[in-house]
């Protein structure tokens, strides 16, 4: 697959929503549970932290956005966590397991290093075994499990806490 990994632009908002909303609506892969509007996503992109890294995977042939990855500061209320970034990765449901997340990670992780992040941190649904496998292949390790952390469609879901040094 011939991909261009590039910085997100506000005009990517609709394509991103078209990736995220089917994932949200499935109720199976994320703890996000409210579909997003294009305007909300456009504002999110515009207000993205200056030190953050937000990349999209664009298919070169037709310029379709197939995935996205963001890395944001863990906390802004103290400098104690300035070295920690929270990562989120989403790939179009019809293009999973094609290496898109890996391509995104290679570029985004390098950008995170240049932004002085030293560690990445995130939560993954315990029932999302494909995501856990993906993250482990990227070098993440399991730190613990937050039990009954989310409640989606009246069902409690554990989240696995993972981290990776940069």
N, C-alpha and C positions, 0 to 999 in steps of 0.2 A: 504494500500500500504506500502510495506516494503522499506523504503528509508534510504540511508546513505547520510547525509549532510556533505560534506568535502570541504577542501580547493582546489581550482582549481589547475590543473597541466598543463604544456604546452601540454602534449599529449591529453588533453581534447579539444584542439582547433577545430578539425574536428567536433566533436559532437556538440560543441557550435555553429559553423557556420551552422550546419544542423538544429539547433533550430532557430537561428536568421534569416537566409535568407528567409524561408517561411513567417515569420512574416513581414519582410521588404517587400517582394514581394506582400503581400496581400494589402499593402497600407492602412491598417485599424487600426493598434494598436500602432504604434510608429512613431516618426518623422524621424527615420533613413530611408534613401531612397536609399542607395547604397549598393548592396549586398557585403558581406565580403568574403575575401579569407581566406583559412586556414592559410596561412603564415602571413597575417595581424593579425589574431586573436592570433596566437602563439606569435608574437612580442608584442601585446597588453598585454598578460598575463605576458610575461617576463619583461615588463617595468611597470607593475602595481605598483602604489605607495606602498612603504613599510608600511605605516600606513593604507593602504586600506584593505578592507575585500572583498574577492571574493570567493564565495562558489558555488558548484554545487550540485544538487540533483541526486544521482545515485541510480538506482533501484538495489537492492541487488541481485535479481534473475539472471539478465543477464548483470549487470553493465552498462546498458544504462543510459545515461545522459538525464534527462527529464526536467531540469530547471536550472537556474542560477540566482544569485543575487550578485550585486557588490555594495560596499559602498566606495566612494572615497572622499578625501578632497574636500570641496567646492571651495577652492582657495589656491594656494600655494605662491602667491605674497605678502601675509601679514599674520601675526599670528592672526589677528582679527577674522578670521573664523576657527581657528583650531578646535573648538568644533563642527563644522557643517560638516556632511557627506551627499553626494548626493547618493541616492539609485536608483538602476535600477534592475528590476525584469523581467525575461522572462521565460515562460514555453512553452514547445512543444505544438503546436496548438492542437494536438490530445489528449493532457492530461490536458487541462485546466479544472478548477473547480474540481480538485481531491485533493486539499489540499497541493499541492507541494509548492506553493508560501508561504503558512502559515508555513510549515515546514522549508523552507529556512529562512524565517524571524526570526523565533524563535532562530535559531543558529547564523545567521549573526548579528542580533541586539545585542545579548549577546557579540559576539566578538567585535562589534563596541564599546560597553560600556568599554570593557577591553582596547581598543585602545584610550580611553579618548574622544570619541565622546559623545556629550550631546544632540544632536539634529540631526534629519534626515530631508532632504529636497529633493523635486523632482518636476518635472512637469509631468502632465498626459494630454494626449489629451482629450479635452472636450467631444469629441464624443466617447470616450472609457469608457462607463458607467460601464462595468465589472471591469476595473482596478480601477476606482474611488471607487466603492463599496468595492473592496478588500482592498484598502488602508485605507478607513474609518474604516473597521472592525479591522484593525491593530492599530487604534488610530490616524491616520493622520487627520488633519483638513485643511479645505480650507482657504488659505490666500488671494487669489485673482485669477484673470484671466488675462492672457496676450492675448489680442485679436489679431487675424491675425498673430500669432507668427510663424507659419510654413506654408509653401506652398508645398503641396504634390500633384503631378499630376495636377498642375494648379488650385488647390483648396486651399483656405486659411483655416487654422485650428487654433482654439483657444487652448491654453494650460492652464490648471488649476494648480495653484501653491499650493502645499500642504507641510505641515511640521508636525513633530511629535517629542516630547521630548523623550529622552531615559531615 
